[in-house]
Amino acid sequence: MFDDHTRGSRDDVVDYCGKEGTPALNYQPLDVPVLVAARLLKPLGNPPPNGIKFFAAADILELAQDRTWLVKATNTVSLHWQKKNQLKRRSQSNGSRDAVESLHQLKAV
């Protein structure tokens, strides 16, 4: 009834929330939500916030060739982890009460 050409194949869609991260883009699995939140990666469909995100393999491969996008993505991921680590260090030096406030500030960013 349907052949592979009309349905598409599993190779056309990639799940990059697994352990492998984004091999074509050289990002870790924890970086994917950062890129999605910054609207630098657009998952297919409208997945729930805590759901598995699927991306078109062709889009990922295209982004891997775009130097401007790679610079934006790298800066975004780097800034995210710098802020998170800074808040973590601050909270460790100020005690647990400040840690809760810092985590709330991080979620607002």
N, C-alpha and C positions, 0 to 999 in steps of 0.2 A: 504494500500500500504506500508506504513512505520509503524513500531511499535516503542515503546519507546526505545528498545534496539539498534536499528540501528541509530536512530537520536540522542540519548543522551537526557538527561533531563536538565531542567533549574537548577537543584540542582548541576550539575557538574561544572557550571560556576558561579562565584560570582562577582558582581560589588561592589568593596570596595571604590568607590569614593563618596558614598552617606553619609548621616548624621551619619550612624552607625560606620564609620571608618572601622577598621579591628578588629572585636571582637575576633577572634581566636588568634590574635597576640597582642592585647591590644595597638594598635596604633590609633591615632586620624586621621580624614580625611585629615588634612593638612600635616600629616607625610607621606602619601602615595606617593605624588610626590617626596619627598626627597628620599625615598627608591628606587623609580623607577630611579631617576636621578643617584643615586649611584650604580645602576645596582644590587641592592639586591633583588628587586622584578621585575619579567619579566611579563608584560601583555601579554595576548593572542593576536595573530595576530600582526598587525602593525598599532596601532591606531595613529591618529594625536596627536601632542603634547597637544592640548587643548581639546581633545576628552575624552569621558568616557573610563576608563580602566577596562577591565574584566580580572579576574585571575581564574585559575583552582582551585576549592575548594580543591582538593586533594593536590595540591602543597602548598596551604596556611596551611593546616593541618599538612603537613609534616614539613614545616618550623617552625611551632609552637612547634614541638618536638625537634628541633635542637638547642641545647644550644649555640653552637659556632656561628650560624647564628644570634640568638637572641642578643648575646653580640655585634656583629658587627653592627647590625641594631640599637640597642639602643645607641651605641656610635655615630653612624652616625647622628641619629636624634638629640641627645643631642648636639653634636658639631654644627650642623646646627643652632639650636635655640640659642645657646650661641653666635655664630657669629652675627646672625641677631639682637639679643637684644643688643649686644655690639655696633654695628653700629647705632642702633636706639638711644641709650643713647648718643653716641658721637655726632650724628647729632642734637639732642635736645640741647646739651650744646654749640655747635659751630655755630648754626644758620642755616638758610635754604639753604644757598649756599653750605655749607659743606654737608648738607643732601643729595643733589643731587649727589655729588661726591661719598658719602658713598654708596648710593643705586646702583650706577654704579659699584662700587667695589664688592658689594654683588652679583650682577648678574654675574660678572666674576668668582666668586668662585664656 
